[in-house]
Amino acid sequence: MSAILFDCDGVLIDSEPMGCVALAQAITAAGLPMTPDDAAAIFPGNGHAESLAWMTANGLDGGAVLAEVDRILFAMFEHEVPLIPGIEAVLDAIDVPMAVCSNSMIRRLDLSLGRTPLPRRFGRHVYSAEQVARAKPAPDLALFAAGQLGIRPEDAIFIDDNVHGVACARSAGCLAVGFVGPSDHRPEQDARLRAAGAHHVVHGTDGLLALLRTRIPSSQKMA
């Protein structure tokens, strides 16, 4: 394998619990009671259009709710954007082209990932579903990122913590790696990722680094 494509939320930054809190608060305020656990079962990995459609189908003003979600979440980002424990060591250990492939909007990526030390490791290769016709689970984002890196999709490892990302990777021809982070408490998430077609499922960054070291040519390993 000659390149790695990373999802952002839940793989690089530990922001999905924060996002679920913001969703639960905004949806509850709009008149539909919801807990963060409820939100975690519905929204992680969704693109903007998919989240908007869910809210509209449930009788909410989706645009207003998502604007409130952003307001709450971006205020949280002002205080802290936690990294997935150990992810910096992973990025430092493997010397191959890398890109970020996220269903998040560009503004959210700027205000979350952009507040961490990670963007310098990716340069201009931070990509949002806003830049392609279809968000994950469609293959568009993986295909776009591979093209920007100048590699074949089948030579890329795609790492994602959600079934949409696994489906994107598989349909693009990438090696699909399901990632279960330390704060991911969704029941049977490992099984869901495998059922979606993940070639491998790893738990935490130690497991991720161990897998990458078996898949990246030894001449391209830094440590």
C-alpha angles and dihedrals in degrees: 000000000000106000142026127221115199130198110222114216110059095009106052102012126031094227104122094089088053091049092051091051090051092048093048092050095047096045093046090050088052090058106267111103111229136165126212088252089055090051091048090057093052115029117034110113095013121133122232093261093050093050090046091051092051092052094047090049089053094053099259131130092248096192093053093045094050091048088054091047089054092048092053095041097045089052087055090050089056088066103037144346105194119209123223102264110263097008093120090058090052093051091047094049101056120060105199133109111285136190138182116234111188136166087212119109118259092249092054091049090051092051097043113028089027091064092059132073091250105089092072088065092057103037110191093345098099108118133188131198085244087076096060136052096248133029124223131321083051113080095237098103095048091046091048094049093047090052092050090051091048095237136116114260090233089061093056132090112218116202120195137154096212136067091239090061093047090051090049091051094047095048091048092050097247126138101263117219119185113211125204110193126206093256094047104108098165107138114251093358090148090057092046092054092049091047089052089058106266110167089208135010120204132186116221130338095291089062091044094052092047090054094046091052089059093049104041117076111255091239088064098050117105098190 
